């Protein structure tokens, strides 16, 4: 599944300072859909090059990381249970620093 | 249209609760209603307006400096203040005030952002630097004292730097982008450190009314829960700088922040409740409270003979960097030669001057 992932608020530093990633995520065998939970695990394994604890805590994002799916807060679409579709845009922004 | 429907379906097949026209983009804090971007902007801006008006933060004709670091909170603050000033005719003269601590790889970048903000929002900018005021950059300070207590220096120096910048601009008030999370962290830190005097003051929306320049925090009731400032800045595509200060991983405040974020996850009201507790602390009458006076060296507000900034600066200049931090110990003066060299290097030797030449 082709997705566009964007990292902001400092998170891009965890992925080699690249803010926008166009990725192709393989679905798990036997499953038809991709949830945010699956995507997070995929990102941690494939995109996060350092300090994964700044991005995730357990199964979900670290508190203070804002997640938008197609410009909508993922709270609206079910957080980890949000299903993703081809060409979706997912944005992760860290909020945990001084302003 | 197909795209819109799919997204609407995933978002719970609803339209924005407020306008019923557009697709929702997020949940409104406090009420948990689903609202669209435009309604979010209106709600956010109106809430800030109500806080400003309800707490009588400003008077028409006042000159107000906005503490601007280039980060998301101060950028949103600058944007919203100038917007509301225009929309509701507050009649304020707004300025941007920025502090250059001299941290390469962090502050020099974020200052570029503030310079852009000056142009984007049409607000005159004043930058005050530690180097000019104290003769030391943070990088230089860290080289001398290491990474453990550097935030103490920076915090103390910054407070004074802002006041001096504000005095230079002849403003009546200083406004900063501290939000509810920040204030809750401060309450916790003051409890952890047993700082009773600060504990009784730190939750006020306006502080320092008895000092040189009062400062207020219009975002006091904005919870980062639901990440409002970030969402606002992101959607409005505001220009802001978002990297951590390179020295901050060692800051004590980081622990309070992490803890509060975890608490908030389990109980979203944790933040506003901590602030409420802080507002309602009453100090026992038998507790001795520090009396307020002025620093003998520079005239700044102080409860001791010398203000904290003067004590720290004296320590740096005399090669006793631990002066003013915990229990004072006498260190070897092997640094003294280096200090002498500094004094004679030709540029404004602020070290030989008092802590500041502005009258308070």
Interface residues (C-beta under 8 A of the other chain):
Chain A: X8 X9 X10 X13 X63 X64 X66 X68 X69 X70 X71 X72 X73 X75 X76 X77 X78 X82 X83 X85 X91 X93 X94 X95 X96 X97 X98 X99
Chain B: X6 X7 X10 X11 X12 X23 X24 X25 X26 X27 X34 X37 X69 X71 X72 X73 X74 X75 X76 X177 X179 X224 X226 X227 X229 X230 X231 X234 X235 X240 X242 X243 X244 X245 X248 X257 X261 X262 X264 X265
